[in-house]
Amino acid sequence: MNLYKTPVKAIRAKCLDCCCNQYGEVLNCTVIKCALYPYRLGKRPNEETLDTLKKAKDESEHPS
């Protein structure tokens, strides 16, 4: 068994820990201000996803 995780897999493990090991809670997480949020599903997010999250974060900090 490999004890070492990739950084993205370690983030996934942290998100599971934060959500009491409830996979559905990680999937439905609403804390978009969390630095780990884009990586919570155990995959590296694409640029489109990162751009969308950045816009949502900016809008929540500076509502029109």
Order of alpha helices (4+ residues) and beta strands (2+ residues): alpha-alpha-alpha
